[in-house]
């Protein structure tokens, strides 16, 4: 009998932000479950059991406590140790329809309408999918509107069939986009409710504020007082009655009322005690700025937060802030107060946070809310995105993350949020040294650049390479409209500055188009004699303010120009005439169609925002490359916003059930995991319809000759590949013999392989010699944090030499697949470069979709390497494949749970 996979207990949020624990039922729960039913009203008992029968309730509680078995599970929701809900399914007798199970749900009296039942059914459905259950059946009284609404609001497909006073509901468990959107909506509601005490607290207490200047806690308390916090403020210090004019109490439990938010700035050893006291006092959120917690202290902190339902920022963080004039909460120890504004900031590094707070305040963009996430035990970038999406203030989101807790959930949230506002980040940890540094100071999981860039690209995140570039790009996004495309016109009063600007734009992958003849004519009419009306437009040092303004008006209004870069240098001519060329840029007509940026190499700051007509601003950069980078980011955002959401394609002929059976059967003989043999590998690929070249297995010389005669094709040419368990790049090992004709050559090649790999080789793979085509690579790498990453690029012996590949995170949409094919440098070969015939792009797309489905459906898939894949105009086939499976617990990346 198959063993039942026991899932660990997890914590999740109810609709009102309350934290509950979801776990499997245990025999010791019998008394609590009896009470759950005993405390129900007669009416609720009738709705649950179709009659007011205490006996049925006792039997139900006893049944729920029976040991789990295949086809049966029971989960409970706990609130501070009290069971408040139960959900269970039972596949029933073997004669029942396979893949379907009966569902039952019960919620404690007085706790309806808080999402207990819905949350339990979500988790139960996730477990059922992993167990191969496709449908839930549930019988209910037709008048039971509560349970009917629960089933309907799940987001799953529900069919109803009335039978007298009862209704049978059938719930299909497919995890489609409709269901995921419904889960996201519920998660967002719960998340926002739980974050209210953190970002809109009515009462704040600071624990660890010292009497002498210099302590972090005292700095936080001072910031709250000098920032003008409008709520009630307390200090916690057993040695003082007041600090900085703020009343102080010995412990959190002795405060006159429970604070919404407690800022903890004590030594690490005291943090768990403060957290426990805060939870018992009814505190709803903690910001722990303390650093240096060991593993036991960290676990105790998190346990207290989960037990008492407190959201946690930190530890090892700078604090939190909300500049809302009605609140004015600055619970940080940054150098100064952030300027109120529209940018939300979430960072793991306190140093980066300080730089962004200062930079955005200096630019005049300002900050809406700020969170220094530190070691990120709980509140994450995903939480911040959902807060900014709904706070009604934030118009620009800035994140600096060194690790990701749930990248797939982050990706879905980011895709939604970036439709409404730009989301910018610093791509930190691009090198091995950078990743090691991130891991050492923030407990971040090391993540490859390829994986992180795939996440950012698919989610529409603007990824910069430095804090300076982040601020430069934020200034443009805040100040100017997005360009319609990548076409840039350059205007300069000095030829050298124009050359630098042109180089910078081309290097940033912007386009400098030739200006249309009508535009050239109009520009010539308004500019001084001697002006060069090309692109760049050299207006000469003689240009006046009015002439420059007219030039810019023509360019920004022309449909052939998407953005204008104005590179100005100060001249004695302008000084003598009193012309202010900068004013010509900033004081043009309000609402110019195309974005305009200024480059002034004499300005000290890397970027400034200059006041412009109509209350707008114009970004001014100290060097052309900064302006070009910002414009390139803006053009990429325009292109991303113009793309429709991708569609997931379900290829024909996928046999998920058989693929899982193939994996299970293989693990029965190889419980430790490893590389699949050729037969098992081919069988797994065939479950997903991935085309493979004909092949046969041979363990002896005579077998190799026989199958070579059968597979040789019209000219009889075959290939022999030596095989032994483990990762083998056969070409590197010279384990491939090509272009063999006839028995003599096959026999000689086999003997050569057997001699050279004696003691290793367990057999040979025999294939017909492949024809001409483009050799490609397609593969899967299972990232422990991000999930499966699909890789595509140039294959064969050139794979490692050129490293020409692209990557996207599964699941792939049709747009992801198109990007995978179009991104590598070898893409022109696929689409018919230099007069050659294009390969079968449809077949290539199909293969990538199939690979994505395999990566998702087989959770034990650690890596797959299809290389080479031969692509021709007539189709494609996999010439060599390696697949490695490892025993791993399947994870539902979209299941609602706290970190």
N, C-alpha and C positions, 0 to 999 in steps of 0.2 A: 504494500500500500504506500502511496506517495506521502511523504512527510508534509505536514502543514507548516508553511513559512510563517513564523511568529514575527510580526512587525513590532519594532520598539515603540514605546509610548512617545507621543509627541504633544506639543502644545499648539493651540490655535486660538483665534479670536472669534468671539460671538459678534452679532450685529452691533451690540452696544459697546464693543471694545473690551469686554471682559475676557480674560484668559481662562481657558479650560484645558484639561488634559484628556487626550483621546488615547485609549488603550484597549487591549483585549480583555474580555471578561475572565475573571479568575474564580475558582471555586469559593474562595473566601468572600466573594461579593454577594453570596446568597441572601444574607440578612439585609444588606442595604437594598437589594433589588426587591425583596419582600416589602420593605418600607416604602420604596418608590411607588409600588402599586397600592399599598394600604392607604397612603396619603392622598391618592387620587379621589376626586369627587365622584359620586355615583354616576353623574352624566359622562365624565371622561372615561370611567371604567366601561360604561355601556358602549361608548364609541370605540374603545380599544378591543373589547371582547364580544361585542354585539349583544351583551347582556350584563347586568350588574351582578357578576359572579365572582366572589372572593376566591372561590376554588380555582377558577381559571387563572386568576392572577398568581396564585401560589405555584400552579403548574408551569406558568410562563416563566416565572423567576427561576424555578428549578431547571427548566429546559435550557435557559440561557447560560446556566453555570456548568452545563455538561462540557466535557473536554472537546476542544476544537478537532475537527476532522476534515478531510478533503470534501469540499462542497458545502461546508458549514462554518460560519464565523459569527461572532458576536462582539460588538464594541460598546464601550460605555464612555460617557463624557463625565469628567470629575471637575467639581469646583471646590478648591481648597479641601480635597479629601472626600467630599460628598458626591455621590453619584446622582447626576441630574438628568441623565438620558441614556437610552439603550436602543441600539439598532442591531438587527441580526438577519442573516439570510440562511436558508437551508435548501439545498438542491433536492432533498426528498429522496424517495425510493428510486431505484435504478430504472423503474418503468416510466418515470416522468420524463418529460422532454429534456434531453441533455443540453447543458449550457444555459439552463434557466433555473431560477431559484425563487423561493417564497421570501418576501421581505416583511419584516415587522419593525415598528418604531414606537417608542414610548418616551414621553418627556414629563419631567416632574411637574407636579401641580404648582401653578403660579409662575412657571418659567417659560410659558409659550410666547411666541412672537419675538424671541431673542435669537433665533437661528440655531437652536440646539439640534433639532431634528434634521435640518438641512445639512449642517456640518457633519453630523454622524453619517448621513446617507452618502455624502460626497466621499468620505473616507471608506465607507463600506463598499461603494461602487468601485473605487480604485483597487481595493483588495480583490473584489470579485473579478475584475478584468484580468488581474494577474493569475487568478485561478481558472481562467477560461470560461467564466460565466458571461453570457451575452445579454441576458434579459433578467429583470426582476419582475415577479408577479406579486400583486398586493390586492387583497380583498378589503373593502371598506364599506361601511354604511353610506348610502348615497347622500345622506344628510350631513355627513362628516366633512364639512367645507374646509376645516383646518388641514386635514391630511390631503385632501384633493388639491388645495392650493400649494402645499409642500411639494407634491409630485410635479405639478405644472410648472412651478417656479424653478425647478432644478435646472432647466435648460436642456434636459434630455427629451427624446421623443416618447410621448406617452399616448397610448390608446386605451379607450375605456369601453367596457361592455356591461350594460346594465342587466341584472338578473334579479327581478323583484326589488326588494329594498336594498340590495347590495349591488356594488359595482366592482368589477374586476379590472384593475389597472395593470397594463403591461408596459414596463419601462425599458426601453432599449438603452444599453450602456455605452454606445459609441461615443468616443471623446472627440466630437467634431467642434468646429469653430463656434457654433452657437452655444454649446455647452461651456467651452472655455471662456467665452465672453460673459456668460452668466456667473461663472465662478469668479472671474475678475471683478465683476460689479459687486458681488457680495464681499469679496476680499477688500475692495476699496472702501466700502462703507464701514466695515469693521476696523480697518486700519486707521481711517480718519478719526473715528471715535476714540480709538486708543491713543492717538497722538495729540488730542486736544489738551490734556494736562501738561504735555511737554512744551508745546508752543503757544498755548493760550492759558497759562496758569493764572488763577486768581490769587493764589498764595504760594510763596516760595520760601524755602528755608535753606540756609547755607551751613553745612556741617564742616567744621574744621577751620573756621575763620579765627586766626590768632589775634592776640592783643597787640603784638608788635608788628610794625610794618615789615613787608617782605614775604609774607606767606601767600601762597596761591589762593587759599580760601578767603583771606582778607581782601585780596585784589578783586576776586569775584564779587564779594559783598560791596566793595567800593563802587564797582561798575554798576551794580544794580541800584545803588543809591544815587550816584551822580548821573546815571542815565535817566532817572525819573520814573522808575517802575511804578505803575499806577495801582498795583495790587498790594496785598499785605506782605510784609517782609519780616523774617525772623532769622536770627543767628542761633547756632547750637554750639555752646562752649561751656563746659562745667565750671570754668574759672572766671566768668564775667557775667554781669547782669545786663550789660549793653555794650555794643561794639559799633563804632561809627554812627551812633545815635539810633541803632537798631536794637530792639529788645532781644536778649539772649537767654536761652534756657539750657539746662544741663544735658538733656537728651531729646530726641525727636518725640518720644512718647509723652514728654511733659509739656509739649507745645499746647497752647490754648485751643487749637483746632488742627486737624490733619492738613498739611500742605498738599497742594496738587503736585508740586515739583520740589524735590530735594536735590541740591547740588552737593556732592560729596567730595571734600578735598582733604581727607584725613590720610595718615600713613596707610600703606597697603594692608597691614595686619588688622586695622580697625574697620575696613570696608565691609566685610561680611556681617559684622555685628550691626553696623549702621543700617545696612540693607534689611536685615531681619527686623530691627526695630521699626524701620520705616513701613515695611509691609504690615506689621501688626497694628501700626497707627492709622492705616488706611491711606497712605501715600500712593499716588497713582503713577508717578514717573520719577526716575533717577537720572541725573547726569553726573557720572563719576569721572572727575578729572584726575583722580589719583592714578599713579602708574606703579609698575613693579609688582603686580599681583602674581603670586605663584599659582600653580595649577589648582591646588586645593582651595585657595582663596577665590580664584576665578570661578570655580564650580559652585562654591557656596554663594557667591554673589548672584550668579545666574539662577540657581535654585530658588533663592529668596524672591527674585523678580518673577519667576514663573509661578511659584506657589501663591503669591499674593497679587498677581496680575499687574505688576508694574512694568511699564516700558522703560528701556534702559538705553542711554547714549553713553558710549565709552566701554570700558575705562580707558585711561591714558588719552584724554582728549582736552580740547581747549574750552569746551562748554557750548552753550546754545544761545541764540538771540532771535528776537522778533522785534522789528523796528516799527510795527504798527503804532501810530500816534496814540491810540487808545490804550496801549499796553506798555510800550517802551521798555521791553525786557532785554537787558544785556547781561546775561549770566555767563560771561567769558572773562578771561584774563588777558585779552589782547591789549595792545598799547593804547588804543583809543576806541571811541564808540563808532560803530558803523553808521554811515549816512543812510537815512531811509530811502528806499528806492524799489526797483522792480526785479532785481536779480536774486534768485535763490542759490545758496551755496551749501554744498555738502562735501566734506573733505575727510580723509583719514589722517592726513598729516596736519598737525597744528601749525607748523611753519608755513605750509602752503596756504592754510586758512588765513593766517595773518596777512600774507602777501595779497591774497584776493580781496580781503576786507579793505585793506589800504588802497589797493589799485582801483577797485570799483567806486569807492568813496571819492578818491581823487578825480576820477573821470566824470563824476556826477551821476553815474548810473545808479549807485546806491544798492542797498541790500533789502530784501523783503524778510526772509528768514535765513538763519545760519545754523548749521550743526557741524561740529567737529566730531566725527564718528569714532575716531581713535581705533581701538582694537575691534570694534564693531561686533560686540557680543550679541546685540539684538537689532536695534534700529539700523537700517541699511540704506543704500542708495535707492532701492526700490520704494521704501517707505517715503523717502524725501520726494521722489518723483510724484507719488500719488498726492502728497500734501500740496506741492506746488501746483499741480494740475487743478486743484479744487479750492485754493485759498483766495482766489479772486484778485490777487495782487501781482503775483509773479508772472513775468513775461519772458524771462531768460533764465535758464537753469544751468548751473555750473557744478560739475562733479569732478572730484579727484579721488579715484578709488584704486587701491592697490590690491584688492581682492574682491571676489564676487561670491556671495553665498548661494544664490539661486539664479544663475545666468539666464536660463530660459524664461523664468518669470520676469526678470529684469528686461529681457529683450522684448517680450510682449508689451510690458508697460511702457518701455521707451518708444516703441513704434507708435503707440497711441499718443503719448505725450508730445513727441516731436512733430506730430501733425499740428499741434497747437502752439508750440513755442520752440525756439532753438534749444538744443541740449548740447553743451560743450563739455569736453573733458580733456585732461592731459593724459596722453598715452604713456603712463609711467611704467617702468620696468621693461623697457624694450630690449635690454641686453641682459646677459647672464649676471653680470655684476649688479645691475639695477634690480633684477628679480631677487637676488640674494639679499640686497640691502632692504628691500621692501619686506621680505620674510623675516628678517632679523629684528625690525623695529615695530612691526604691526601685526605679526603672526599671519601675514598674507600667504595664501597658497601661490606657489610659482606657476605662472601661466605663460605659455608661449606667445610671442608677438603675433604669429599667424592666427592663433585662436582668438585673441583679443580683438585684432583688427577685423576678423570675420564678424564678431558680435557687433562692433561699432558700425560696420558697413551695412549690415542687414537691418539694424535698428534705426538707422538714420542719425546716429550720433556724430557730431563734429569733433573729431579727435585731433588735438594739436600736440606739438612735441615739447612744449615748454609753457611755464606759467606766463611768460611774456607774450608768447603767441596766443595764448588763451585770452588774455586781456585785449590784445590787438584785434582779435576776431570778435570778441564780445562788443567792443566799441563800435565796429561796423554794423553788427546785427542790431544793436540798440539804436543807432543813429540814422541808418539809411534803409531804403527799401531793398529787397533782394533783387539782384540782377536777373533779367529774363534768361540769360545764358552766359557763356564764357567769353563773348566778344568784347574786347576792351579797346577804347581809343585813348591815346596818351597825348596830353597837351603839356608843352614845356616852354619856358622862356630861355632855356639854355640847352644847346644840342647835346652836351655831355650828360646832363641829367636825363634827357630823353632816352639816350642809349642805355643807361643803367636801368631805367624803368622798363624799357622794352625787354632787356635780358631777364629781368626779374619776372615779368609777366609770362614769358615763354617758358621759363624754368618752372613756374608754378602751374603749367599746363593750361594757361589761358590762351586765347586766340587774339592775334592782332590783325584784323581784316583790312584789306584795302578799302578805303572809303569810297562810297558811291559817287558817281560823277556829279549828280545834282548837289550832294552835300559839299563836295570839293568846290563847286562853283559858288555856293552860298558862303562858304568859309572865306574864300578868296576875296569876296566882296566886303567882308567886315574886318579883315585883318590888315595890318600894315604891309606896305610894300616890302618884299623880301621874305615874307613868311613862307615856310615850306609846308604846303598843305598835303601831307601824306599821312602816314601813321607810323611814328609820332608826328603830331602837328607842332612844328617849331614856330611859335608866334613871335620869336625874336625878343631881344631886350627892349625894343622900342614899343612893345605893346602897351596900350593904356588900359585902365580899369574897365572902361565901357566896352572896349574892343574884346577884351578877354571874356567879359560877361556874355557878350553876344555870341562869341565862339562856343562857350559852354552851353548856352541855351540851344544852339543848333545841334550840337552833338548829343545832348541828353534827350532831345526830343526826336531823334532819328531812329527809325526802326532797325537800322543795321548796326546799331551800337547798343550794347547791354550795360556798360559801365564806363566811367571816365576817370582816369588817373591824371591829376594835375600836379606836375613836378615843377616847383618854383624855387628860384634862388633870388636872394635880394640883390638889386642892382642900383647903381647910382642914378640911372635914368629914371626909374620909378620914384626914387627919393626926391629928385629934382623937380619932377612934375607934380608931386603930391599924390600920385596914383597909389592906391592900396590894392595890390593884386589879390591878396588874401580875401579882402572884402568882396572882390568880384566873384570869388568862389562861394562865399558864405551868404551873400546877400542877393542871390538870384531869385527868380520866381519861386514862390512857395510850392513845394511838392513837385520838384523835377522828376520826370518819369524814371530816369535811370540813376542809380547810385553814383555819387561823386565822392572821391577821396582825394586828399591833398597829401603831397610829399614835400616836406621842408627839411632838408638835411641839416640846417643850422639849428633846429630846435633841440633842446636838451633832452626832453622826455621822449621815450620811444613812441608814445601815442598820446594825443590830447583830443578832446572833443571841443570844437569851437562853436560858439553860438551862431545860429543861422536864421534865415528868414522864417517867420511863422512859428517861432519857438522850437524849431528843429536844431539839430547839430550836425556838424561835418567832422569826420575823423581826420586828424592830421598826423602823419607818420614821419618819423625821423629818417627813414631810409626806404627805398622802393621795395625791397623784398618783403618787408612787413606788410605794406599795402597790398602787394600781389598775393601773398599768402592768405590774407583776410578775404580778398575778393574771390580767390579760388575756393575757399571754404563756402562762401556764400553761393557761388555758382553750383557747387555740388549739392548744397541744400535745396536749391531751386529744382535741380534735376531729380532729387529724391522725392520731393513733394509732388512732382508732376507724375510720378509713377503710381499706377494703381496698386492696391494691395495684391500681393501675389496669391496664386491659387495652388493648392496642393493637388497634384495629379495622382490618381490611384491607378497604376498600370494594371492591365489585364493579366490574369494567370498567376497572381501571387498566392502562395499557399502558406499562410502564416502558421497554421496548426502543424503542418508537416515540418516546417523549419524548426519549430520548437521541439518537435519529437526527435529530429536529427541531433539537435544540441543535447537534449536529455539523454539520448542513447549513447552519445559520445562521452558525456560526463560520467555515465555509469561505469565506463572502462577507464576513464582518465579524470578522476575527481579533482586532481590538482590543476587541471587545465593544461593548455599548451597549444601547439600548432597542429592543425588538422592534416591528416594524410590526404593524398590526392583524391581518393574516392569520396571521402566525407566532404571535402572542400567542394568538389564538383556537385555533389548532391545538394549542399546548402545553397550554392549559387543557382542551381536549377529551380529551387523553390521560389525564387524571385525572377525567374526568366532571364537571367543575365547570360548572354550568348557566349558560348565557349567553343573554341576550335575542337574538332573531333580529336580524341586521344584514346590511348589504351595503356594499361599498366602491364609491365613485364618484369618478372623476377629472375628470369634465366635468359641466357643467350638465345636459345631456340625460341622461346616465347617472343623475344624482341624481334626476331626475324619473321615469325609468322604474322604478328600484328603489323609490322612494317609493310609486308606484302599487301595486307588488307587496306591499310590507310594511305598508301603511297600516292594515290591519285593518278592523273593521266601520265605524269612523267616519272612516277615512282619515287620522288624525292621525299625524304623524311628527316625528322629531327629527333635525337635522343637527348633526354635530360636526366641526369643522375638525381636521385632523390634520397634524402635522409631526413629524419625529424629535426625540426628547428628552423630558424630563419636562415635562409640561404639565398644570396643573390648569385644565381647560377653563372651569369656571365663573369662576375668578379672571380668566382672560384674555378672558372674554365670547366664548368660541369655541363656544358652544352656542346653537342656535336651536330653541326649543320650540314645540310645539302648532301645527305647520304643517299646513294643509289645502289640498289642491288644487295644481295645477301652478303657479299664479301665486305663491303664497306660498313654495313650494319654490324656484322660480326666483329670486325676490327675495332669499331668505335665502342661497342659494348665492352670488349676486353680491356680497352684502354681506360674506360671509366672505372671498371671493376678494379683494375690494378692501382690506379691513382687514389681511389677512395675506398680502398680495402678496409673493412672494419666499420665504415660509416654507411656506405650505400646499401639501402634495402631494396632497391629496384630502380627501374627507369620508366619515365613517361615517354611514350612514342607518339609523335604528332606528324601530320603531313607538313611539308615545308610551306610556310605562309607566303603569300604573294606580296607584291609591293603595296605600300600604304604608309600612312603616318602613324608612328608609334607613340602612344599616349599612356599616361598613368592615371588611374582612378583608385581611390582608396578611402579607408575610414581609420580614424584614430579616435579612440574613446578617451576623452579627457575626464578625469575623476570629478571635476567641478562643472565643466561646461557641457558634458555629454558628448555625443558623437559629432566629430568634425569630418566633413566630406572634402577630400583633396582631389584636385584635378590639374593636369598639366602635361608637359612634354615627358614622354616615357622612354623606354629602352635604355641603352647604355648612356644616353645623354642626361638621364634624370638628375644625377648628383652633380654633374659637371655644370649644367646651366641653372639648376634649381628654379626652373620656370614653372611655377605652379600657383594656383589660387585655392582658397579654402572658404567654405561656408558651413555654418552650423546646421545640423539637421533639427527639425524637419525642413526639407527643401521645398520651396514654392517654385512655380514655373519661372519666375523672375530670378530667383537664386540660381537655378540651373543655367539660365541664359548668361548670367554674370560669370558663373564658373567657366563656361566655355569661352566667353569673350575676353576675360581678364588676362590670361597668360599671354606672353609675348608671341607664342606660337599660334595664336588665334587666327592670324592671317592665312596660315597654311590650311586651316580647316575650312575657311570660307572661300578658298580658291585664289591664293595669291599668285601673281606673275603668270596668269593664264592657265594655271593648273585647275583641274576639276575639284569642286568642293566635296568634302566627305559627306556622308549621310548624317546630317545634323539631327534629324528626327531620331535616328537610332541612338545617337550619342546622348540626347536629352533623356530618352527612355531609360538608358542604362544608368544614368545618374539618379533619376527618380527611383529606380529599383534598388540601387545601392542605399539610398536614403531610407527607404522602407525597411530594408534588411537591418540597417544599423539601429533603427528604432525598435523593431519587433524582436530582435535577439539581444536582450540586455547583456548577455555574457560576451558579446562580440568586443574584444579588446582592440583588435586592429585587422584590417584587410588591405591587401596590396595586390591590385590587379595591374600587372606591369610585365610586358607591354600589352596594351589594348591596341589592336591593329584597326585603324579607321580607313575606310575606302569609300568611294562614291556609292558602292553597292551595299554598304552595311559595315558592321564591325564585329569583331570577335576577340575574346580574351585569350591570349596565348599562354599566359602564365598567371597563376593566382596563389596567394598565400593568405590563410586566415588563422587567427589565433583567438581562442576562447579562454576566458578565465571565469572561475566561479564568482559571481557577484549578485548581490541582492538587487532585484529590479526596483527602480525608483520612479515614482510618478512626479515629474518636475512641476506639474501644475497643481498639485495637491496643496490646499491651504494649510500652512503650518508656519510657526515661528522658528527662527534659526536655533 
